[in-house]
Amino acid sequence: MKNISIEELKEKAIEMRQTALTMIHKAQSGHPGGSLSAADIMTALYFKEMNIDPKNPNYEDRDRFVLSKGHVCPIQYSALALLGYVPYETIYTLREYGSPFQGHPDMKKCPGIDISTGSLGQGLSCGVGMAIAGKRDEKDYRVFSLVGDGECQEGQIWEAAQSAAKYQLDNLVVFVDNNRLQIDGFCDEIMPLQDVEKKFEAFGFETKRINGHSMEDIVETLDEIRELKNGKPKCIVLDTVKGKGVSYMEDIAEWHGVAPNDEEYQQAMEELAGGLK
């Protein structure tokens, strides 16, 4: 855990959002909506909570992170670039041939990526496997996984959840980016999830639901669960807004996977710089 204030984290989250949008705008390809909704939790994890070392990305005792909703990789790439895993100018190569920043995270191309992801529903299973390995090897590292609410429509998510409970993986923390939207519209209209917090609780998880854009709530929750060794995996449901921080993107399904044009990009950068709430 790193010594950084709440206000510094809030400023870093703005920088994270701006960096992700810059990538997507330059590439004219990518997924801005979910990147922006996940920005606050990603900022707290990478800049405060996780035990990681940009100078030694693969050291054995590091915490692991699995971006199960791999299409929002621009927000993860933003953290890796800002922390120095790769040169910052790499942000201008998103989705280019030979770039470490591909359209989905690739552990063979990009330092700091613990597992390649992209096919929705599969990442949490990888996280469960990592957590089992940590337990069996008697390691202290933790495994963090970010899944989408639309992704929770996949059956494999719940198979992984059952396994996490069976093996008492209290070294596993699952975050659900509950922004209520997926590529085709509102989740409740496409395949209702009911109460995802209660579902994870029924599967044996220690659960909590928080405001996913309140850095105070995020940090407080991370503090609460850090040393919670009760044999239960953890699930934190983050109530978020797709496209958070950019007025014309917020709560709009069409911004799931569309890059802003020059005028839209300029407006987004100005709104983010102003700390739009």
N, C-alpha and C positions, 0 to 999 in steps of 0.2 A: 504494500500500500504506500502511495506517495503522498507527500505533504503538499497539498494544493487546496486553495480555498474554494468555497462555493462560487464566489464571484468570478474567480479565475476559470473555473470550469464552465460557467455560463458564457464567458468570452470565448473560450476554446470551442464551445459548441457552435457558436456563430461562425467561427473560422472553419470548422468542419463542414458546415452546410455550404459555405461559400466555395470551399475547395471541391466538394462533390459536384456542385452545379457547374463549376468551371470545367471540370473533366467532361461532364455530359454535354455541355454546350460546345466545347472544342471538338468532341467526337461526333456531335449531332446524332448521338445514340446513347441509350442507357435508361435507367429507371430512377427518376427524381423523386416521385411521390413517397415510396417506401424508404428511400435513403434519408429523406428529411424527417420522416416520422421516427426513425431509429437513431437520429443523431445524438440525442441527449444521453441515452443509455450507453451508446458506443463511446461517447466522450468520457463518461464516468468510469467505464471499464478500462479503457486504454490509458487514460491520463492519471487515474488515481488508484483503481482497485487491483488490477491484475499484476501479478508478479511476472514481469517480462523484461527482456533486455534486448534492445534493438541492435546492440553490438554483437550479440550472441543469440540469434533468433531460435536456435534449436537446442539450447541447453536443457538438459534432461529434467530439471526440477521446475521448469517454468509452468505457469498456468496455461491451460489450453483454451482456445476460443473456436467455436464452430458457428459459422454463419450459415445456418440451415436455409434461410431465404437468400440464396446466393446471388440473386439478381440485383440486390441492393448493395453489391460490392463497392460502388463508389464511396460510400460512407466509411467502409472499412479501409479502403485504399487511402482515404484522406488521413485517417489516423496513422497508417504506416508511413505515409510521406511526411507528415508533420513531426513524427517521432524519429525519423531518420533511418528507417529500415531500407529505404531506397532514396535516391536523390529527389528533391522536391519537384524538379522539372519533369519528372516522370508522369506527373498528373496530366501533361499535355499529350500523352500517348495512349490514352484509354482506347482499348479495342483495336489498336494497331497491330499489325503483324510483328512478332518479336517482342512486344511490350510485356513487362511483368503484370500489367494491369489488363487482363483479358475481360471478356464480358461476364464471366463468372470466376470466382476465386480458384486459382490453380497453384497448388502447393509446390509443383515442380518448377514454376516460373517466378513466383513472388516470395521473397523472404517474409516471414511473419505469418504466412498462411499455414495453419496446422492441418487442414484437410481440404481437398477440392470438393466444392459443392455446386449445386445447380438444379438437379432434379428434386423438386419439392417433396418433402416428406422424409428424405433419406438422411439429412444431416443429424437429426437428433439420435438416430441409431449409432452414428459414428461417435457422437459425444458420449453415449452410454458405454460404448466399447472402450473409449479412452478412460472413463471413470472406473470401469471394472479393472483395467490394467493398473491404474493408480492404486487401487485398493490391494490388488494381489501383490504388487511390488512394494507395498508399504511406503508409498510416496505421499508427500503432503500437498502436492499440487491439486488445484481445483479445475473443473471443466465448466465453462460457460457456453451456453448455446442460445442463439436468438432464432426463434421461429416466427412465422407470420400467422395471423389468425386465419386467413384463407388457407394457409398450408395445413392448419389443424383439421381440415376436412379430409386429409389423407389418412388412411388406416394405419400406415406404418408409424405415424406419430404415436398412436396409442399402443402399438406393439412395443415400441421403444419405452414408453412410459411404464408399461407393465414390468418390463425387464429392470428398469431403474428401481422400482419399488422392491422387486424380488431380491435384488442384490444389495439393497440398503445403501444406495449410492448417495450418501449425504455430502459427497464431494462434487455433486452435479447441481448446477443451477440453470434452470430453463427460463428464459424471458420470452413472453408472448407479446409481439408488437401488435396490439389490439387496435388497429386503426380503422376497422370495420369495413374496409374496402379491399377488393381484389380486382384483377384485370377487367372483369366484365361487369362490375358494379358492386352493390352492397352485399356483404357476405350473407346477411340474413335473408336476402332475396334469392340467393343462388343455392346455398346449402347451410341452413341455420346451424350455428354451433351451440345454441343454448347458452348456458353459463360456463364458459371455458375454465374459470377459476374452480368452480365446484367439480367440474369433470376431472381436472388434475388432482384435486383433493380426494375424489372417489378412487382414483388410481393409486393413492398412497403417498401423495406429495404433501409437503409443507407448503402452503400457498399463501399469497398475499396479492392484493390488487391495489395499484397506486396510480397516481397521475404521472404518466410517462414523460411529461415535459416539465415536471418540477424537479430541478436538480436537488433541492432540499430533500424531497421525498425519496429520490433515488439513492442519495448518499446515506440517508438515515437507514433505509432498508438494507443496503449493502453492509452497513455497520452491524445491523441486527443479526444477519445470517452468517457473518464471517466465521464465527466459531461455533455455530449451531451443529453439534454432532449428535443427532438424535436418531440416526439410522434412516432418515427420510430424505429423498431428493427434494429440492426446492423448485417451486414455480412462482415467478413473479409476473403477474399480468399487468402490462403497461397500457393504460388507456391513452391512446395517442391520436393525432390527427394526420392523415395522409397529406403530404406536402407542407408540413408545419413550417411557418415562418414566411411563406410566400403567398400573398393574399389570393392570387388567381389560381393557385394550385390546391389550396386547402379543401379537403373533402370532395375532390373532383376525381372520379375514377379514370378519366381520360389521361391524367398525368401519371398514370402508373408507369408507362414506358415511352414517353415522348420527350424529346429534347427541346429546350426553349430556343427560339430564334434570337437574333441579336437584341431586338427591342425588349423582349420578354426577359432575357438574361440580365440586361442592365437594370430593369425594374426590380428583379429578384435580388440582385446584389445590393441595391440601395435599400430595399426593405429589410434585408437581413442585417445590414450595417446599422440600421436604425433600431434593431432589436424588436421587430414586430412581434407582438404577443397574440 
